[in-house]
Every structure is written in C-alpha cells, then in structure tokens.
C-alpha cells in the first residue's frame, strides 16, 4: 500500500525540482546569455538549445520549440527575440533587459576588437581559410540542432509523418525554390497552424 504514496512523493519531488530550475536573479540571466553569445559562432541555435534545455534545464524541448517558433516569426534577430521573451516571462522588463544585455555586451566589445585587427589581416590567406572552415562548422551545428529539434516533435499532435512533410516543404521552398522567408513563414506557417488547431480541436472532441 506504500507504492502509491511513494509514487506521489516522487511526482511531487520532480514537480518541485522542475519549478526550481528557473533563473533566480538578474545577474544569473545576464551570465547565462553572455555564455551563449560568446559561444555562438554562427551556430547560435545549437548553443541556445544546449544552454537552456540540456545544461540549465530552464526549458523543455517542447517549450524551446514553441518559444523559438515565436522568435522566428517576429521581426528582428531570433535569439534577441528569445532573450527578451524569456527574460520578461521570469523577471519582467528588468529580466528582458538583463538577458538582452548579456547577449549583446561582450560580443559587441569583441566584435569591435576583431574588426580593428581584421582590417590589418583581411588579405592573409590563412585568415580567409579560417573563416571558411568556421562556416562549415557553423553549418554542422545548425544541422545538428535542427535534427535534434525534429526528434523532439515525435509527440506532436499532427504526427511525425506530417511534421516531416512540413519540414520537407520548408526546405524545398527555401533551398530549391529560393522563396523569400516571409512567404514561407506566412504561407506554410499558416497551413501548419491551421492543421494543428484542427487536430487539437478533434482531439478535445474525442
């Protein structure tokens, strides 16, 4: 008879643990987003996912996908939009400003220093080769993060096959047809939202 009580206790402990895995102070937000920004050499999606989901566990995979989708369709840099939303959600506008500052301050200082040096070394073949190599690494990071996010959509209400079809359509529209991004977001995104809304409505009725 003690098993249900033990199960309830474990469930309560897990719930409390999940609730405690949130940023507690403004300086914690600033440091977290500073770490992300200093690692984001082109593959910022992979870095943000690893820091917020895998390492700090401030978001689940599902929450990250939802937040990133909103940040993607809003005007402006995706990661800046995410920082503003995440900071505001937990600590209001001071949290939003703290997260955004952490994302921008150190990269800005580093960029100014590198730009000054790059003007002197831009013609060196070694510098050009290094930048091309970093581009390949950034592409790999983005591809890896995309595949990881795709795996987390297996439990989506549309079903994994429908999700793969939407991903394939977005890929074809972007790469093969070279359609403008806003057309893909508005067109294919509207279709995905409508299908999801219909599936959720059907699920509730059932």
N, C-alpha and C positions, 0 to 999 in steps of 0.2 A: 504493500500500500504506500510505500515511501517513494516509489518511482515517479508518480505524478508530481509530488511535491518537489522532488529533485529536478524534474524537467522544468517546472515553473521557476524554480530558483535559477537554473541555468539560463532560461529565457530572459528573466529579469536582469541577471548579470550582463548578458550580452547586450540588452537594450541600453542599460546604463553605460556600458563601455562605448557603444556606438554614439550615444549622446555626448560623452565626454571628449570624443575625437573631433573637436571643433576648435578653431582658433580662439584663444582666451584673451589675448592682448593685442594692441595695435602694433607693437614692435614685433610680435610673432608673425603677424601678417606681412609686415614690411620685409622681414628677413626671408620668409618663405618665397615671396615673389621676387626678391633680389636674387636668391639662389636660382630660381627658374630662368630669370633673364640672363644671368651670366653663363648659363649652360645652353641657351637657345641659339646655337649656330645654324640657323636655317630650319632645324627640326624642332621648332618650339612646341608643336602638338605633342610629340612624343615626350618631351621634357615635362610639360604641364601635366600630362596624364600620369606620368610616373610619380611626380611630386605630390599631386593632390589625391590620387587614388591609391597607388601602390605603397608609397612611402609614408605619407602623413595620414592617409585614410580619412580625409576630410570629406570626400565624396565617394559614392559608389560608382560603378561603371555606368549604371543607368542614369544617375544624376549628372555625371560628367557629360554623357552624350546629349542629354536634354539641354544643359547649360551651353555646351559648345554649339549646338544647333541654333540656339537663340543668338549667341555671339556671332555666328557665321552670317546670319541674315541681317543683322544690324549694321548700319554704316560705321566705318572705321575699322582699325585693326582688330582681328578676332580676339587675340589674347588680352588686349586692353579692355575690350568689352567684357570679357570673362572676369577680369580682375575687378572691374567696377561692380558687376553684379554680385560676385562672391563676397567682396568686402562689405557692400551695402546690406546684403542679406544677414550678415552676422553682427555687424557693428555700426550699421547706419552709414551716413555720409563720411564720418571720420574713417571708418574701415575701408570705404571705397577709395578715398584719397590715399590712405596708407598703402593699400595694395597696389594702386596705380603708381605711386611714388617709388615703391620697391621695384616695380617693373621697369621704370624709366631712368632713375637717377644714375646708377652705376653704368649701365650700357651707354648712356649719353656721355659720361665722362670718358669712358673707354673709347667710344667712337671718335671723340674729338682728338684724343691722343693718337689713335691709329691713323686717322685721316691725315694728321700732320706728318707722320712718318711715311705713310703710303705715297704722299706726293713726291717723296725723295726716292722711293724704291719701286715705283709702279712699273718701270721698264725692265726690271730684272726678270729673267725667265723663271728663276726659282720661285719668285712671288706669284707669278701667273700660274705656274703649275700647282702651287699650294692651294690657291683659290679654287682651281678646277677640281682638285682632289677633295676639298671640303664640300663642294657642291654635290659630288657623288655620295658622300657620307650623309649629307642632309637629305638627299632623295631617299636613301635607305631608311633613315629614321622615320621619315613621314610615311613611307610604305609600311614599315613595321607597325607603327601606331595605328594606321588605317586597318590593317588586318586584325589587330587586337581588338579594336572597337567593333569590327564586323562580327567577331566571335561573341562579343557580349550582347549582340542583338538576336541571339538564337531564341530568346524568350519573348521576343516582340509579338504583339497581338496579331500582326499581319502574317506571321510565319516566316521562316528563314528563306524559303524559296522566293517569296515576294520581295523580301528585303534585298536579296542578291540581284533580282531583276531591276530594282530601282537603282542599286549601286552601278550595275552594268549600264543602264541608260544614262546615268550621270557621267560615267566615264566616257561613253561614246560621244555624248554631247560636248564634253569638254575637250577631249583629245582628238577624236576623229572628225567631228563636225566643226570644232573650234567656235562653238556658240558663245556669246557673251555670258559671263557668270550670272548676271542679274536675270537673264531669260531662263536659265536652268533653275535658279532658286525659285523664281516666281511660278514657272510652269510646272516643272517636275515636283517642286516642293508643295505646290497647291494640290497636285494629284495625291502625293503621299499623305498630306494632312487629311484630305477628304476620305481616302481609303481607311486610314487609321480611325477617324471619327466614326465611320460606318461600322468598322469591326468592333469598336468599343461599345457602340450602341446595340449591336446584335448580341454581344456578349452579355450586356446587362439585361436585355430582354429574356435571354435564355436562362 
